[in-house]
Amino acid sequence: MTLRYDTISFLSDYGLGDEFVGVVKSVIRSIAPEVAVVDITHDVAPHDVRAGGLALARSAQYLVPGVVLAVVDPGVGSTRRAVAVEVGEGTSVLVGPDNGLLAPAVAMVGGASRAVELTAESYHLPSPGPTFAGRDVFAPTAAHLCLGADLEEVGTLIPVHSLVPGVVPVSRTEGEQIHAEVLWIDRFGNLQLNLDPAELEPLGSALRLTAGDIGRNSRRVNSYSSLESGELGVLVDSYGLVAIAVNRGSAAMELSCVEGDSITVESGGPAPATPVQLQPKRSDELA
């Protein structure tokens, strides 16, 4: 059978300690054995729809066209809808819960062309209970879409504007201060903020960062290596947003931050350095 899509990109909050990821991938393989499954991440914090949606949005423009299977689903088994959302006039389809998880990625790639609620039970696995939709609903549907099932075969058309939106915070400026939010902390402790680099231009290169009761001086740089070891800096990250980093250290630890925390950015910077000149010791002082 000719595949309609040959790749499923898979994101979840399942982690790797339990069998959930392996079971989902085995269900896909049992239906569509020729399909490659790319693991985006399974380390989204449990139930953190916002973090999952942001991770998916960061990844979206780099994913192979195909089916995206995303499962961060604290409402599993409830009345929340299971959906498939077509983007790019069929270039890709996103499959997952309708809880805002898919919305940032859909917006990132230009919006939805069609959407369905996954009502066609013939494309689902028989289920002893409703709490593992990743295995019983989303995985088999994603596999059948790869094999050529049309969107309207696997579900009932719904208005794209009825999809639950994602909530992405925006920064605000008050006087000479910019109030930002930590969108993401990577494994190195770098803090990605909801700031476009252009927003920092009026502040200059020397900056003052405040997170809660902690204030630190910083400066804008182009790379991690432009900072001294342990120095706090502000730069543009690989996704084009403002990030706070410590060279060979963790900005998250330095500022005691977690995702969702507020950070105030304003003009400032380190105090001028006092040069110290070393003089050779006089011969009469030598022991």
C-alpha positions in Angstrom: 0.0 0.0 0.0 1.3 3.5 -0.9 1.7 5.6 2.2 0.0 9.0 2.4 2.5 9.9 5.1 5.6 8.1 6.1 6.4 9.8 9.3 4.7 10.3 12.7 6.3 12.8 15.0 5.4 11.9 18.6 5.3 14.1 21.7 3.9 13.3 25.1 4.2 13.7 28.9 4.4 9.9 29.3 8.1 9.8 30.2 10.1 6.7 29.7 9.8 5.0 33.1 6.5 3.2 32.2 5.5 1.2 29.2 3.2 3.9 27.7 5.5 5.2 24.9 6.5 1.7 23.8 2.9 0.5 23.7 1.8 3.5 21.6 4.6 3.0 19.1 3.9 -0.7 18.9 0.2 0.0 18.1 1.4 2.3 15.3 3.7 -0.4 14.0 1.0 -3.1 14.1 -1.1 -1.0 11.8 1.5 0.9 9.6 4.8 -1.0 9.9 6.5 1.1 7.2 6.0 4.4 9.1 8.9 5.9 10.9 8.1 7.4 14.4 10.2 10.4 15.5 10.2 11.0 19.2 10.1 14.8 19.7 10.1 14.5 23.5 8.3 12.5 26.2 9.6 14.5 29.1 6.9 17.2 29.1 6.0 17.7 32.8 2.9 15.6 33.6 -0.4 17.3 32.6 1.5 20.5 31.6 -0.5 21.3 28.4 1.1 24.8 28.2 4.6 23.4 28.2 3.7 20.6 25.7 2.1 23.2 23.4 5.2 25.4 23.5 7.5 22.5 22.8 5.4 21.5 19.9 5.4 25.0 18.5 9.2 25.3 18.9 9.5 22.1 16.9 6.8 22.6 14.3 8.8 24.2 11.5 11.5 21.6 11.7 9.3 18.5 11.7 9.1 16.2 8.6 5.7 16.7 6.9 3.4 13.9 8.0 1.3 13.2 11.1 2.1 14.8 14.5 0.8 12.8 17.5 0.7 14.9 20.6 -0.6 13.6 23.9 -0.6 15.8 27.1 -4.1 15.0 28.2 -5.2 15.7 31.8 -8.8 15.5 30.6 -8.6 12.0 29.2 -11.8 10.1 29.6 -13.9 13.3 30.0 -16.0 15.3 27.5 -12.9 17.0 26.0 -12.8 16.2 22.3 -10.2 14.0 20.5 -9.3 15.8 17.2 -7.3 15.7 14.1 -6.3 19.0 12.6 -5.1 19.4 9.0 -2.6 22.1 8.1 -1.0 23.2 4.9 -4.0 21.9 2.9 -3.0 18.3 3.8 0.8 18.7 4.1 0.5 17.5 7.7 -2.1 16.4 10.3 -1.9 17.0 14.0 -3.7 14.4 16.2 -4.4 14.8 19.9 -6.7 16.2 22.6 -8.6 19.4 21.9 -7.3 21.2 25.1 -5.0 23.9 23.6 -2.0 21.5 23.1 -2.1 21.6 19.3 -3.0 25.3 18.9 0.4 27.0 19.1 1.9 24.6 16.5 -1.1 25.0 14.2 -0.7 28.8 14.4 3.0 28.5 13.8 2.5 26.8 10.5 -0.2 29.1 9.2 -3.5 27.8 10.7 -5.8 24.9 10.1 -7.5 24.0 6.8 -9.8 21.3 8.2 -10.5 19.7 11.6 -12.4 16.7 12.8 -13.5 15.2 16.0 -12.4 11.5 16.1 -15.8 9.9 16.2 -15.2 6.9 13.9 -14.7 4.1 16.4 -13.8 1.7 13.6 -10.4 3.4 13.6 -10.0 2.9 17.4 -8.8 0.0 19.4 -11.3 -1.8 21.7 -10.7 -0.3 25.2 -11.3 -1.7 28.7 -11.4 1.8 30.0 -11.2 5.4 28.7 -7.9 6.5 30.3 -5.4 5.6 27.6 -6.5 7.5 24.6 -3.0 7.7 23.3 -3.0 3.9 22.8 -6.7 3.4 21.9 -7.7 6.5 19.9 -4.8 8.7 18.9 -2.2 6.1 17.8 -4.5 4.0 15.6 -6.0 7.0 14.0 -2.5 8.5 13.3 -1.5 5.2 11.7 -4.6 4.9 9.5 -4.1 8.5 8.3 -0.6 7.5 7.3 -2.1 4.6 5.3 -4.3 7.0 3.3 -7.5 7.3 5.4 -9.1 10.7 4.7 -9.7 13.1 7.6 -13.4 12.8 7.1 -13.2 9.0 7.3 -11.7 9.1 10.8 -14.0 11.8 12.3 -16.7 14.4 12.0 -15.9 17.8 10.6 -15.9 20.6 13.1 -15.3 24.3 12.6 -11.6 25.1 12.9 -12.5 28.2 15.0 -14.1 25.9 17.6 -10.8 24.4 18.5 -9.6 25.3 22.0 -6.9 28.0 21.7 -3.5 27.8 23.3 -2.6 30.4 25.9 0.7 32.0 25.2 1.6 34.9 27.5 2.7 38.3 26.1 5.1 40.7 27.6 4.2 44.1 28.8 6.1 47.4 29.2 5.6 49.7 32.1 7.7 52.8 32.0 11.3 51.7 31.5 10.7 48.1 32.6 9.7 45.1 30.5 7.8 42.4 32.3 8.5 39.1 30.7 7.7 35.4 31.5 9.9 32.3 31.4 8.4 30.2 28.6 10.9 27.3 28.8 13.9 26.1 30.7 16.1 23.7 28.8 18.3 21.1 30.3 21.3 23.5 30.5 19.2 26.0 32.6 18.8 28.6 29.9 15.7 30.7 30.3 13.7 31.4 27.2 11.5 34.5 27.6 8.4 35.6 25.7 10.4 38.5 24.2 11.3 39.5 20.7 14.9 40.8 20.5 13.6 44.1 19.1 11.8 44.7 22.4 15.2 45.1 24.1 16.7 47.6 21.7 15.6 50.7 23.7 17.3 49.3 26.8 20.9 49.2 25.5 23.4 46.5 26.1 23.7 46.6 29.9 20.7 45.1 31.5 19.2 44.6 35.0 17.3 41.4 35.5 14.9 40.9 38.5 13.2 37.6 39.3 11.3 37.8 42.6 13.7 39.1 45.2 16.7 38.3 43.1 18.3 41.0 41.0 21.3 40.6 38.8 23.3 42.7 36.3 23.7 41.3 32.9 24.7 42.3 29.3 23.6 41.4 25.8 25.9 39.0 23.9 25.8 37.1 20.7 27.0 33.7 22.0 27.6 31.8 25.2 31.3 32.0 24.7 31.1 35.8 24.8 30.5 35.5 28.5 33.0 34.8 31.2 32.6 31.5 32.9 29.7 31.9 35.4 28.7 35.3 33.9 25.0 36.0 33.3 24.1 37.1 29.8 21.1 37.8 27.5 21.2 36.6 23.9 18.9 35.5 21.0 18.3 31.8 21.1 18.0 29.3 18.3 14.3 30.0 18.0 14.7 33.7 17.7 13.5 34.7 21.2 15.4 36.3 24.0 17.1 34.0 26.4 19.0 34.3 29.6 22.1 32.1 30.0 25.1 31.6 32.2 28.3 30.4 30.5 28.9 26.9 31.9 26.2 27.3 34.4 22.5 27.5 34.9 20.5 30.8 34.6 17.6 29.0 36.2 19.6 28.4 39.4 21.2 31.8 39.3 17.8 33.5 39.3 15.9 30.8 41.1 13.3 30.5 38.3 10.9 27.9 37.1 8.8 28.0 33.9 6.0 30.5 34.2 7.9 32.9 36.5 8.0 36.6 35.8 11.2 38.4 35.0 11.6 42.2 34.8 14.2 43.5 32.4 15.4 47.1 32.5 18.5 49.2 31.7 21.4 48.7 34.1 24.5 46.7 34.2 27.6 45.9 36.2 29.5 48.6 38.1 32.6 49.9 36.2 35.6 47.7 36.9 38.6 49.2 38.7 41.8 48.2 36.9 44.4 46.5 39.0 48.0 46.7 37.8 50.5 44.2 39.1 54.0 45.6 39.9 57.1 43.5 40.2 58.2 43.0 43.8 61.2 45.2 44.7 64.4 43.4 45.3 64.7 44.7 48.9 61.3 43.0 49.6 62.5 39.6 48.4 63.0 37.1 51.1 
